[in-house]
């Protein structure tokens, strides 16, 4: 039963990941031309990378086929080798430059959209949610879009393109066994890396939780320095802190040990694959079906494919974390505002400014009523004071008039117009509020003058 639940959650997460990845597409569409051009540069860079071993093969064969006393430099091949190396670097850098605008514009658009959506959400959401958590979700969510784009364009897609080109060369120039050994080794390498990385991620999560917990304990004891001293609890605070770090240490050791296992396993797979393919290549040289250059070529291809795969575990882990962060921000965008204008809501026509609460009921939570059958009228120019003990609902009346919340019973009218039926922005623009709390924003007075 437990396995079935985990399998269901995994399927749901996979669906959410694909849903969120599709949600990124509108942010790429603005610079679709740049994105296509960047992909073009990526493909050209990989053509150059794959061309380097091919030219290296021809250089080796040129020396092999020349008599020892008549050795001459294959100048054209050496120049081609240098040009291909230069072209690979050039197109990689062009890809980075061209795609930078796409990447950072997507971050900017998503950040602006999320902030706009946060302003549209109700006061209830912002009072129930810690502002630090909202800020962290915004930062991590928008950064995750950049991370996903970065790894897709600079890590995942380039490897796929290079695999395709290498497969084409091996299939057209050599026996099928070379393709099978090369990509069989890659498949085993990828499966092993994903399995170990998934296992290690649990250790990393626990380390992060314990690290945050230890930092919280340390800062709490320092912020409450006097209280700790009054009660002589220094030793107790140290024991709590050290106990948490002791757990963190255990998971850190397990994480490092599993990393060593991952590195050794990857190295073993590469060594085995290279040994097998070199065996077949050497046999081909012995029986005359392959040249020394062919042996160098297949070995270079093998090693060249595994260079980017060396970061596969890191890329996989970061993409998983980025997808989780992205899910937070997209779920936030999917959250419906509690207070919205009705479809086709007319503009409120305010002339006199009369306010009427008609048998208003309201509660923040169903089990505790705040207002019950409140009924009064405020005439234009009239000054009304509301008094009562703390929690009686004085501030709630202002919030309902401002429509930070909707009443749960009755209605509020301004100049005989139901406030729920007019445009929210125009109604709020007609109401002046002097908050009881003084708020100072982190900006200049010029930008926030009255």
VOVEX-801000 format. One record per residue: x, y, z of N, C-alpha, C in turn. Coordinates in steps of 0.02 Angstrom, whole numbers, padded with zeros to 5 digits, always signed. Layout:
REM residues N
XYZXYZXYZ ...
REM end
This chain:
REM residues 450
+00042-00060+00000+00000+00000+00000+00043+00063+00000 +00097+00061+00043+00143+00119+00046+00177+00130-00020 +00200+00076-00052+00233+00082-00117+00186+00111-00169 +00122+00092-00164+00073+00119-00212+00064+00194-00202 +00064+00215-00139+00057+00287-00124+00116+00325-00152 +00178+00299-00139+00237+00332-00165+00238+00334-00242 +00215+00279-00273+00213+00277-00346+00164+00328-00372 +00106+00335-00338+00056+00385-00359+00084+00455-00353 +00120+00468-00296+00149+00535-00287+00202+00549-00340 +00242+00497-00358+00294+00506-00409+00262+00524-00476 +00208+00488-00493+00174+00503-00556+00146+00574-00555 +00117+00593-00498+00090+00661-00492+00145+00712-00500 +00204+00700-00467+00260+00747-00473+00284+00752-00544 +00288+00695-00579+00310+00696-00649+00262+00737-00691 +00197+00729-00678+00148+00768-00716+00155+00842-00700 +00166+00858-00636+00175+00928-00618+00238+00956-00651 +00292+00917-00654+00354+00940-00685+00343+00956-00759 +00308+00912-00795+00294+00925-00866+00248+00985-00873 +00200+00990-00828+00153+01047-00829+00192+01112-00819 +00238+01113-00771+00277+01173-00758+00325+01190-00814 +00355+01138-00845+00399+01150-00902+00361+01181-00960 +00300+01157-00971+00258+01189-01023+00241+01261-01004 +00235+01273-00939+00221+01341-00917+00277+01390-00931 +00338+01364-00943+00395+01408-00959+00392+01433-01031 +00356+01397-01074+00358+01413-01146+00337+01485-01162 +00283+01512-01129+00265+01581-01145+00322+01631-01132 +00365+01616-01084+00420+01662-01069+00476+01657-01120 +00478+01601-01157+00528+01593-01210+00504+01621-01276 +00438+01627-01284+00409+01644-01349+00428+01714-01371 +00438+01760-01323+00455+01829-01341+00520+01832-01381 +00567+01789-01363+00632+01788-01397+00643+01722-01431 +00591+01698-01464+00596+01632-01497+00650+01632-01552 +00659+01689-01585+00711+01694-01636+00780+01685-01606 +00791+01719-01550+00855+01711-01516+00866+01640-01492 +00813+01609-01467+00818+01540-01442+00838+01492-01498 +00807+01501-01556+00823+01459-01614+00894+01471-01637 +00915+01535-01637+00984+01552-01658+01035+01522-01609 +01019+01524-01544+01063+01495-01494+01069+01419-01503 +01013+01387-01519+01015+01315-01532+01056+01300-01595 +01051+01345-01644+01092+01336-01705+01166+01340-01689 +01185+01388-01647+01256+01393-01627+01277+01330-01588 +01232+01305-01547+01246+01244-01508+01262+01186-01555 +01220+01178-01607+01230+01122-01654+01295+01131-01691 +01311+01192-01713+01374+01205-01748+01434+01190-01703 +01429+01209-01639+01483+01195-01592+01494+01119-01586 +01440+01081-01584+01447+01009-01578+01473+00977-01642 +01454+01005-01700+01484+00982-01763+01560+00991-01761 +01581+01049-01735+01653+01062-01730+01686+01014-01681 +01653+01000-01624+01682+00954-01575+01690+00884-01603 +01638+00861-01639+01641+00794-01668+01691+00792-01726 +01700+00848-01759+01748+00850-01815+01820+00846-01793 +01834+00866-01730+01904+00865-01706+01933+00794-01706 +01898+00743-01677+01926+00675-01680+01933+00649-01752 +01887+00670-01797+01892+00647-01866+01955+00673-01899 +01970+00737-01887+02032+00766-01916+02093+00735-01882 +02088+00722-01817+02144+00691-01781+02159+00622-01811 +02106+00585-01829+02115+00519-01862+02153+00527-01927 +02133+00577-01967+02168+00588-02031+02241+00607-02021 +02256+00645-01969+02325+00665-01955+02367+00603-01938 +02339+00561-01894+02375+00499-01875+02385+00455-01936 +02333+00447-01977+02339+00406-02037+02389+00434-02087 +02393+00501-02090+02441+00533-02136+02513+00515-02117 +02527+00515-02051+02594+00495-02030+02606+00420-02040 +02552+00380-02028+02560+00308-02035+02574+00287-02107 +02544+00323-02155+02550+00304-02225+02611+00334-02259 +02650+00373-02223+02708+00405-02252+02772+00368-02231 +02817+00360-02278+02880+00327-02263+02919+00368-02211 +02954+00333-02168+02988+00367-02112+03036+00421-02137 +03073+00407-02194+03122+00455-02218+03090+00512-02257 +03025+00508-02270+02992+00560-02310+02936+00594-02271 +02943+00596-02204+02890+00627-02163+02883+00701-02179 +02821+00722-02190+02805+00793-02200+02745+00810-02156 +02743+00872-02136+02686+00894-02094+02623+00900-02136 +02568+00868-02114+02504+00878-02149+02474+00945-02128 +02500+00998-02159+02484+01067-02138+02409+01080-02141 +02377+01060-02195+02306+01074-02202+02265+01040-02148 +02284+00979-02130+02247+00944-02077+02259+00977-02009 +02321+00998-01997+02336+01031-01934+02298+01097-01928 +02294+01134-01984+02256+01196-01984+02182+01183-01973 +02157+01130-02005+02086+01112-01996+02072+01093-01923 +02120+01058-01892+02113+01040-01822+02107+01103-01778 +02152+01151-01791+02150+01213-01752+02086+01253-01764 +02064+01255-01828+02003+01293-01845+01942+01262-01810 +01939+01196-01809+01882+01162-01777+01882+01175-01702 +01940+01173-01670+01943+01188-01598+01921+01259-01585 +01944+01306-01628+01925+01376-01620+01850+01386-01632 +01824+01352-01684+01753+01358-01701+01709+01331-01644 +01730+01276-01613+01691+01249-01557+01686+01298-01500 +01742+01330-01484+01742+01380-01430+01701+01442-01450 +01708+01464-01513+01672+01524-01537+01597+01514-01534 +01573+01458-01561+01500+01447-01563+01472+01435-01493 +01511+01406-01448+01488+01398-01379+01478+01466-01346 +01526+01512-01357+01521+01578-01326+01465+01619-01359 +01457+01612-01425+01401+01646-01459+01334+01622-01432 +01329+01556-01420+01267+01529-01392+01253+01561-01325 +01304+01569-01282+01295+01599-01216+01271+01672-01222 +01304+01709-01267+01287+01780-01276+01216+01788-01302 +01198+01748-01352+01132+01755-01383+01077+01734-01335 +01089+01681-01297+01036+01655-01253+01030+01694-01188 +01080+01735-01171+01077+01772-01108+01014+01815-01104 +00997+01849-01159+00937+01892-01159+00874+01851-01147 +00870+01792-01177+00812+01749-01168+00806+01728-01095 +00860+01707-01067+00861+01681-00999+00842+01734-00948 +00874+01792-00951+00862+01843-00901+00796+01880-00911 +00774+01885-00973+00708+01914-00985+00653+01869-00957 +00662+01803-00963+00613+01757-00934+00610+01765-00858 +00668+01772-00826+00669+01784-00754+00633+01849-00736 +00646+01901-00776+00614+01966-00763+00538+01962-00770 +00515+01930-00825+00443+01925-00837+00409+01885-00782 +00439+01829-00763+00408+01787-00711+00408+01823-00644 +00462+01857-00627+00465+01894-00563+00410+01947-00561 +00402+01984-00615+00351+02036-00618+00281+02007-00613 +00271+01951-00648+00205+01919-00646+00188+01894-00576 +00237+01864-00543+00225+01838-00476+00210+01894-00427 +00248+01949-00431+00235+02005-00386+00166+02035-00399 +00148+02042-00463+00081+02067-00480+00027+02021-00451 +00038+01955-00456-00011+01907-00430-00015+01911-00354 +00042+01921-00321+00042+01927-00248+00003+01988-00226 +00006+02042-00264-00033+02102-00247-00108+02088-00256 -00126+02042-00300-00197+02027-00312-00226+01979-00260 -00182+01942-00227-00207+01895-00177-00234+01932-00117 -00276+01898-00079-00313+01931-00025-00268+01946+00035 -00293+01990+00078-00258+02005+00140-00251+01943+00184 -00301+01899+00180-00299+01838+00220-00236+01797+00203 -00221+01792+00139-00162+01753+00118-00098+01783+00148 -00092+01850+00145-00031+01882+00168-00025+01882+00244 -00080+01881+00279-00077+01878+00352-00062+01808+00376 -00084+01758+00339-00073+01688+00360-00005+01663+00338 +00024+01695+00287+00088+01672+00260+00144+01718+00284 +00200+01690+00306+00256+01730+00327+00287+01766+00267 +00299+01831+00275+00326+01869+00218+00394+01843+00196 +00434+01818+00245+00499+01790+00227+00492+01729+00183 +00441+01688+00197+00430+01627+00156+00407+01646+00086 +00364+01697+00081+00341+01720+00015+00400+01746-00025 +00442+01787+00007+00501+01814-00027+00548+01759-00049 +00557+01708-00007+00601+01652-00025+00573+01613-00083 +00507+01600-00083+00475+01565-00138+00484+01604-00203 +00475+01669-00200+00482+01711-00260+00553+01708-00286 +00602+01714-00242+00672+01714-00263+00691+01646-00292 +00675+01592-00255+00694+01525-00278+00657+01505-00340 +00593+01524-00345+00553+01505-00403+00577+01537-00467 +00591+01602-00465+00615+01635-00525+00686+01613-00543 +00726+01601-00492+00794+01576-00505+00792+01507-00536 +00741+01467-00517+00736+01399-00543+00725+01399-00619 +00688+01449-00644+00677+01454-00717+00743+01464-00753 +00785+01508-00725+00851+01519-00754+00893+01456-00751 +00888+01420-00694+00927+01358-00685+00907+01306-00736 +00841+01297-00745+00816+01247-00793+00840+01264-00863 +00831+01327-00883+00853+01348-00950+00928+01338-00958 +00965+01355-00906+01038+01350-00909+01059+01278-00921 +01031+01232-00882+01051+01162-00889+01026+01131-00953 +00966+01151-00975+00940+01123-01038+00983+01144-01097 +00998+01208-01101+01033+01235-01159+01108+01222-01156 +01137+01220-01095+01209+01214-01089+01233+01145-01068 +01187+01100-01048+01209+01034-01025+01171+00978-01060 +01105+00978-01056+01065+00921-01079+01063+00919-01155 +01039+00972-01187+01032+00972-01260+01100+00962-01295 +01155+00996-01272+01219+00984-01305+01240+00910-01304 +01229+00876-01248+01247+00805-01243+01206+00764-01292 +01142+00778-01297+01098+00741-01343+01120+00752-01415 +01137+00814-01433+01160+00829-01501+01225+00792-01515 +01271+00793-01468+01336+00760-01478+01327+00685-01484 +01283+00656-01443+01268+00585-01448+01243+00567-01518 +01198+00608-01544+01169+00596-01610+01223+00597-01664 +01267+00647-01661+01319+00653-01711+01370+00596-01707 +01389+00578-01646+01436+00522-01637+01405+00457-01661 +01341+00447-01646+01307+00386-01668+01307+00382-01744 +01295+00440-01777+01293+00441-01850+01362+00422-01879 +01416+00447-01849+01483+00431-01873+01499+00357-01863 +01485+00332-01804+01501+00262-01788+01461+00214-01831 +01398+00229-01842+01355+00184-01881+01375+00183-01955 +01397+00240-01981+01412+00244-02053+01484+00222-02069 +01531+00226-02021+01602+00213-02036+01629+00149-02005 +01594+00122-01954+01623+00065-01918+01570+00011-01906 +01593-00045-01881+01549-00101-01867+01499-00082-01811 +01442-00116-01812+01389-00101-01765+01411-00109-01692 +01460-00154-01681+01481-00168-01613+01508-00105-01578 +01540-00060-01614+01567+00001-01584+01511+00046-01558 +01457+00052-01597+01400+00091-01575+01367+00059-01514 +01360-00007-01515+01328-00042-01460+01369-00036-01396 +01434-00043-01401+01476-00038-01341+01476+00034-01314 +01483+00083-01359+01485+00153-01337+01421+00173-01301 +01365+00161-01334+01302+00185-01305+01275+00138-01251 +01296+00075-01253+01280+00031-01197+01315+00055-01133 +01379+00075-01140+01416+00102-01083+01385+00166-01058 +01365+00209-01104+01333+00272-01085+01267+00258-01048 +01228+00211-01072+01164+00195-01040+01174+00169-00969 +01224+00125-00960+01239+00099-00893+01264+00156-00848 +01305+00199-00875+01332+00256-00838+01276+00301-00814 +01230+00318-00859+01174+00362-00842+01129+00330-00790 +01111+00266-00799+01067+00232-00752+01100+00228-00683 +01164+00212-00680+01199+00208-00616+01201+00276-00582 +01216+00329-00621+01220+00396-00593+01153+00419-00565 +01100+00408-00602+01033+00428-00579+01014+00391-00515 +01028+00326-00514+01009+00286-00455+01046+00308-00392 +01112+00317-00398+01151+00337-00340+01134+00409-00319 +01124+00453-00368+01108+00523-00352+01041+00528-00317 +00991+00489-00339+00926+00489-00307+00932+00465-00234 +00974+00415-00224+00985+00390-00156+01020+00442-00113 +01070+00477-00142+01108+00527-00105+01066+00588-00088 +01016+00603-00128+00977+00664-00117+00943+00664-00049 +00925+00605-00024+00893+00602+00042+00942+00624+00096 +01005+00605+00089+01056+00627+00137+01064+00703+00134 +01065+00731+00073+01073+00803+00066+01014+00841+00095 +00954+00815+00085+00894+00848+00113+00898+00850+00189 +00916+00792+00219+00921+00789+00292+00977+00835+00317 +01032+00838+00281+01086+00884+00301+01062+00956+00300 +01025+00975+00249+01000+01044+00244+00952+01061+00301 +00908+01013+00317+00860+01024+00372+00898+01033+00438 +00945+00989+00452+00984+00992+00514+01028+01054+00517 +01055+01074+00460+01096+01134+00457+01054+01196+00475 +00994+01200+00447+00949+01256+00463+00929+01254+00537 +00916+01194+00562+00897+01186+00632+00953+01208+00679 +01015+01188+00663+01072+01208+00705+01082+01283+00704 +01076+01314+00645+01083+01387+00640+01029+01422+00680 +00968+01396+00677+00913+01426+00715+00927+01422+00790 +00951+01364+00813+00966+01356+00884+01022+01404+00906 +01073+01411+00865+01129+01455+00882+01106+01527+00886 +01068+01550+00836+01046+01620+00836+00996+01633+00891 +00952+01585+00906+00904+01594+00960+00940+01603+01027 +00991+01563+01038+01027+01569+01102+01065+01635+01107 +01090+01660+01050+01126+01724+01050+01078+01783+01055 +01021+01779+01021+00972+01833+01025+00942+01839+01095 +00939+01782+01129+00912+01781+01198+00970+01773+01248 +01024+01807+01233+01085+01801+01274+01072+01812+01348 +01036+01867+01364+01025+01883+01434+00984+01829+01469 +00932+01805+01435+00890+01753+01466+00931+01689+01479 +00973+01671+01431+01015+01612+01440+01061+01621+01501 +01089+01682+01508+01133+01696+01564+01095+01696+01631 +01034+01725+01630+00995+01729+01692+00984+01659+01722 +00969+01611+01678+00952+01544+01702+01012+01495+01700 +01070+01520+01680+01129+01478+01679+01123+01419+01632 +01093+01431+01573+01078+01376+01527+01128+01371+01469 +01188+01399+01478+01237+01396+01424+01252+01324+01403 +01261+01280+01453+01278+01211+01437+01221+01176+01401 +01159+01190+01422+01102+01159+01389+01097+01181+01316 +01109+01246+01303+01107+01271+01234+01162+01239+01192 +01222+01232+01222+01277+01200+01186+01262+01127+01170 +01231+01093+01217+01214+01022+01206+01162+01015+01152 +01112+01058+01152+01062+01056+01098+01094+01068+01030 +01136+01119+01028+01169+01137+00965+01215+01080+00941 +01255+01053+00987+01302+01000+00970+01264+00936+00951 +01207+00923+00983+01168+00864+00966+01142+00867+00894 +01119+00926+00874+01096+00934+00805+01154+00927+00756 +01211+00957+00773+01270+00952+00729+01295+00880+00726 +01286+00842+00781+01307+00772+00780+01266+00732+00729 +01200+00745+00726+01159+00712+00675+01181+00735+00606 +01194+00800+00599+01216+00827+00534+01281+00794+00512 +01327+00784+00560+01391+00752+00544+01382+00682+00516 +01336+00643+00546+01324+00575+00522+01301+00574+00450 +01253+00618+00435+01227+00620+00366+01279+00649+00318 +01321+00695+00342+01374+00723+00300+01424+00669+00281 +01442+00626+00329+01489+00572+00315+01458+00523+00265 +01393+00507+00275+01360+00461+00228+01356+00492+00158 +01344+00558+00156+01341+00592+00091+01408+00590+00055 +01462+00602+00093+01528+00601+00062+01547+00531+00040 +01530+00481+00082+01545+00412+00064+01508+00390+00001 +01444+00411-00003+01405+00393-00062+01431+00430-00124 +01459+00490-00115+01490+00526-00170+01551+00489-00195 +01591+00462-00149+01649+00423-00169+01628+00360-00207 +01574+00329-00183+01547+00270-00218+01525+00288-00288 +01492+00346-00295+01469+00369-00360+01528+00381-00407 +01580+00416-00382+01638+00431-00424+01675+00367-00445 +01683+00321-00397+01717+00258-00413+01677+00217-00464 +01612+00215-00454+01569+00178-00500+01571+00207-00570 +01568+00274-00575+01572+00306-00640+01639+00292-00674 +01693+00298-00634+01759+00284-00662+01766+00212-00685 +01736+00166-00648+01740+00095-00666+01703+00081-00731 +01644+00113-00738+01605+00103-00800+01642+00130-00860 +01671+00190-00852+01710+00220-00908+01769+00175-00925 +01806+00153-00874+01865+00111-00887+01845+00046-00922 +01790+00016-00901+01768-00046-00932+01748-00034-01005 +01709+00020-01016+01687+00035-01084+01745+00050-01131 +01793+00091-01107+01851+00108-01149+01893+00046-01163 +01901+00003-01113+01941-00058-01123+01909-00103-01176 +01843-00112-01172+01809-00156-01220+01814-00128-01290 +01802-00062-01297+01802-00033-01364+01873-00031-01392 +01924-00021-01349+01993-00023-01372+02012-00094-01394 +01984-00143-01359+01998-00213-01379+01974-00226-01450 +01911-00204-01464+01884-00214-01532+01923-00173-01583 +01942-00111-01565+01979-00069-01612+02048-00098-01626 +02082-00121-01573+02148-00151-01582+02145-00213-01625 +02092-00253-01615+02083-00312-01656+02072-00293-01730 +02036-00237-01740+02026-00213-01808+02090-00191-01841 +02135-00161-01801+02200-00140-01828+02242-00201-01846 +02240-00252-01803+02279-00312-01816+02256-00348-01879 +02190-00354-01889+02167-00390-01948+02161-00345-02010 +02181-00282-02004+02185-00237-02062+02120-00202-02080 +02067-00212-02042+02004-00179-02059+02001-00108-02032 +02046-00089-01988+02049-00022-01960+02121+00002-01959 +02128+00068-01960+02194+00098-01956+02208+00122-01885 +02270+00143-01873+02287+00172-01808+02244+00234-01795 +02230+00272-01847+02188+00331-01841+02117+00313-01819 +02091+00257-01844+02025+00234-01823+02024+00218-01749 +02077+00185-01726+02083+00169-01655+02082+00233-01612 +02122+00282-01634+02123+00346-01598+02055+00379-01600 +02020+00374-01657+01955+00407-01664+01903+00379-01616 +01895+00313-01615+01843+00284-01572+01860+00296-01498 +01924+00295-01481+01943+00309-01412+01928+00381-01395 +01942+00427-01441+01928+00498-01429+01854+00511-01422 +01813+00479-01464+01741+00485-01459+01716+00462-01391 +01741+00405-01369+01721+00377-01305+01735+00425-01248 +01797+00449-01246+01816+00495-01192+01779+00562-01198 +01768+00585-01259+01735+00649-01269+01663+00647-01244 +01630+00591-01253+01561+00585-01230+01557+00586-01153 +01608+00560-01120+01604+00554-01047+01626+00617-01011 +01656+00664-01046+01676+00728-01013+01614+00764-00986 +01563+00778-01028+01503+00812-01000+01464+00768-00953 +01467+00701-00963+01429+00657-00919+01458+00655-00848 +01520+00679-00841+01549+00681-00774+01510+00726-00727 +01474+00775-00755+01433+00821-00714+01360+00800-00712 +01346+00740-00737+01276+00719-00743+01240+00716-00676 +01275+00690-00625+01244+00685-00559+01225+00754-00532 +01271+00801-00539+01259+00870-00516+01201+00901-00555 +01202+00893-00621+01150+00921-00663+01082+00891-00645 +01079+00826-00636+01016+00792-00619+00990+00817-00553 +01034+00822-00503+01013+00845-00437+00988+00917-00440 +01024+00961-00474+01004+01031-00477+00939+01040-00515 +00929+01000-00568+00866+01005-00605+00808+00982-00561 +00818+00929-00521+00766+00906-00475+00749+00960-00425 +00800+00992-00396+00787+01046-00348+00753+01105-00382 +00776+01122-00442+00746+01178-00478+00673+01165-00496 +00657+01103-00515+00587+01086-00530+00544+01092-00468 +00571+01072-00410+00533+01079-00348+00521+01153-00331 +00573+01195-00340+00565+01267-00328+00516+01298-00378 +00521+01276-00441+00476+01301-00493+00403+01284-00477 +00393+01225-00449+00326+01203-00432+00295+01251-00380 +00336+01275-00333+00311+01321-00283+00284+01385-00314 +00321+01413-00362+00300+01476-00391+00241+01467-00438 +00239+01411-00475+00182+01400-00519+00118+01384-00480 +00125+01350-00424+00067+01339-00381+00042+01405-00352 +00089+01449-00337+00070+01516-00313+00031+01554-00367 +00054+01549-00430+00019+01583-00485-00050+01552-00497 -00058+01488-00481-00123+01455-00491-00172+01470-00435 -00148+01499-00381-00192+01515-00325-00240+01572-00345 -00304+01559-00337-00355+01608-00357-00361+01663-00305 -00363+01727-00326-00374+01781-00279-00443+01774-00246 -00445+01787-00181-00508+01782-00145-00556+01838-00163 -00528+01897-00176-00568+01956-00193-00555+01974-00265 -00607+01970-00308-00600+01987-00378-00661+02026-00401 -00651+02067-00452-00708+02102-00482-00754+02052-00515 -00819+02064-00509-00867+02022-00545-00860+02034-00620 -00874+01984-00662-00869+01994-00735-00912+02053-00757 -00881+02098-00795-00918+02157-00819-00938+02205-00765 -00900+02208-00710-00918+02251-00654-00917+02324-00676 -00971+02362-00659-00973+02433-00678-00930+02475-00631 -00915+02535-00652-00880+02582-00609-00927+02609-00556 -00903+02614-00495-00945+02643-00442-00952+02718-00455 -01013+02742-00450-01027+02813-00459-01036+02845-00391 -00982+02873-00365-00984+02901-00298-00989+02977-00302 -01040+03002-00269-01050+03075-00269-01050+03102-00198 -01094+03074-00154-01101+03099-00086-01055+03063-00038 -01047+02997-00047-01003+02959-00002-01039+02930+00058 -01104+02916+00052-01140+02884+00107-01120+02810+00111 -01112+02786+00173-01092+02716+00185-01145+02682+00226 -01164+02621+00206-01216+02584+00243-01194+02511+00252 -01190+02489+00315-01181+02419+00331-01250+02390+00345 -01270+02341+00306-01337+02312+00312-01333+02241+00338 -01347+02232+00403-01351+02166+00435-01289+02123+00417 -01231+02152+00429-01168+02120+00408-01146+02067+00459 -01131+02008+00433-01099+01955+00472-01030+01943+00442 -00982+01925+00486-00916+01910+00461-00878+01867+00511 -00838+01820+00485-00793+01780+00527-00729+01766+00487 -00673+01765+00522-00611+01743+00491-00608+01668+00488 -00635+01635+00541-00641+01563+00544-00713+01547+00564 -00744+01496+00533-00814+01482+00545-00831+01471+00619 -00784+01446+00658-00799+01431+00728-00799+01493+00773 -00777+01550+00746-00774+01610+00788-00799+01671+00748 -00861+01692+00764-00890+01750+00730-00859+01814+00757 -00843+01859+00712-00816+01924+00731-00871+01977+00731 -00911+01979+00679-00967+02026+00673-01031+01987+00663 -01084+02009+00695-01149+01975+00688-01204+02027+00686 -01238+02029+00629-01295+02074+00617-01278+02146+00633 -01221+02169+00607-01200+02239+00616-01237+02282+00565 -01272+02333+00589-01313+02374+00545-01307+02447+00567 -01278+02489+00523-01274+02560+00538-01264+02599+00473 -01271+02665+00478-01265+02708+00419-01221+02767+00437 -01177+02786+00391-01135+02845+00399-01153+02894+00344 -01179+02953+00363-01200+03003+00314-01139+03043+00290 -01144+03073+00231-01089+03115+00206-01071+03170+00256 -01007+03178+00271-00984+03230+00317-00989+03210+00390 -01018+03154+00404-01027+03132+00473-00963+03098+00498 -00946+03110+00562-00888+03079+00593-00913+03026+00642 -00888+02966+00633-00910+02910+00674-00850+02876+00705 -00851+02866+00770-00797+02830+00805-00824+02763+00828 -00783+02711+00820-00801+02644+00841-00754+02624+00899 -00782+02608+00956-00742+02591+01014-00758+02519+01035 -00712+02489+01070-00723+02421+01092-00657+02389+01114 -00662+02333+01147-00601+02300+01171-00563+02269+01113 -00502+02249+01127-00459+02219+01075-00491+02156+01048 -00495+02150+00981-00524+02091+00950-00598+02096+00939 -00628+02155+00955-00701+02161+00948-00722+02169+00875 -00675+02189+00831-00692+02195+00761-00689+02266+00734 -00655+02311+00770-00650+02380+00747-00612+02385+00681 -00552+02354+00679-00512+02356+00617-00547+02316+00562 -00585+02265+00582-00620+02224+00532-00670+02265+00493 -00704+02313+00526-00752+02356+00490-00718+02394+00433 -00657+02421+00448-00621+02458+00396-00599+02411+00340 -00578+02351+00358-00556+02304+00308-00613+02282+00263 -00672+02274+00292-00730+02255+00251-00750+02312+00205 -00748+02374+00230-00764+02432+00187-00714+02437+00130 -00651+02424+00145-00599+02426+00094-00601+02363+00050 -00640+02315+00069-00649+02250+00037-00583+02210+00034 -00548+02211+00090-00494+02164+00098-00522+02094+00108 -00583+02091+00134-00621+02028+00140-00692+02042+00116 -00726+01988+00097-00797+01993+00082-00838+01974+00143 -00893+02007+00153-00937+01991+00209-00964+01920+00199 -00978+01886+00255-01007+01819+00251-01083+01822+00256 -01110+01880+00272-01183+01890+00274-01198+01964+00269 -01256+01981+00240-01273+02051+00231-01235+02082+00174 -01232+02149+00175-01196+02184+00122-01174+02253+00146 -01126+02282+00109-01102+02350+00121-01115+02391+00058 -01145+02449+00068-01161+02492+00010-01129+02560+00018 -01107+02588-00038-01082+02657-00041-01124+02693-00092 -01156+02746-00069-01205+02782-00111-01253+02732-00144 -01279+02686-00102-01330+02637-00120-01305+02584-00171 -01240+02580-00181-01213+02531-00227-01175+02477-00188 -01190+02415-00202-01158+02359-00168-01083+02359-00187 -01039+02361-00136-00967+02366-00150-00940+02304-00186 -00975+02248-00180-00951+02187-00213-00963+02187-00288 -01004+02233-00312-01022+02234-00383-00984+02287-00423 -00947+02330-00391-00910+02382-00426-00838+02362-00437 -00802+02402-00473-00732+02389-00485-00691+02403-00423 -00651+02354-00406-00614+02356-00343-00566+02416-00340 -00529+02427-00394-00478+02479-00394-00509+02548-00386 -00566+02560-00419-00598+02626-00415-00627+02638-00346 -00655+02586-00315-00682+02594-00248-00628+02611-00198 -00572+02576-00202-00517+02588-00155-00486+02656-00166 -00485+02678-00229-00458+02745-00243-00501+02799-00211 -00565+02785-00197-00611+02835-00168-00608+02835-00092 -00570+02789-00061-00568+02783+00011-00499+02804+00036 -00498+02849+00085-00435+02869+00116-00428+02835+00183 -00370+02806+00196-00358+02770+00258-00294+02797+00291 -00300+02811+00357-00241+02828+00397-00226+02769+00442 -00177+02728+00425-00164+02667+00464-00142+02684+00536 -00157+02639+00583-00137+02650+00652-00063+02635+00662 -00034+02596+00616+00037+02581+00620+00076+02624+00571 +00133+02651+00594+00176+02690+00551+00221+02644+00511 +00219+02651+00445+00259+02607+00402+00311+02650+00365 +00373+02629+00370+00427+02663+00334+00456+02613+00285 +00455+02630+00221+00480+02584+00170+00554+02598+00157 +00587+02547+00130+00659+02554+00114+00667+02588+00046 +00655+02653+00044+00663+02690-00018+00669+02763+00000 +00680+02805-00050+00688+02877-00036+00620+02909-00028 +00618+02965+00008+00555+03001+00018+00529+03029-00048 +00574+03041-00097+00553+03068-00161+00505+03020-00196 +00520+02954-00192+00479+02904-00226+00415+02888-00188 +00410+02911-00125+00350+02893-00086+00321+02955-00052 +00325+03012-00086+00295+03071-00059+00219+03066-00066 +00184+03099-00023+00111+03095-00022+00081+03127-00085 
REM end
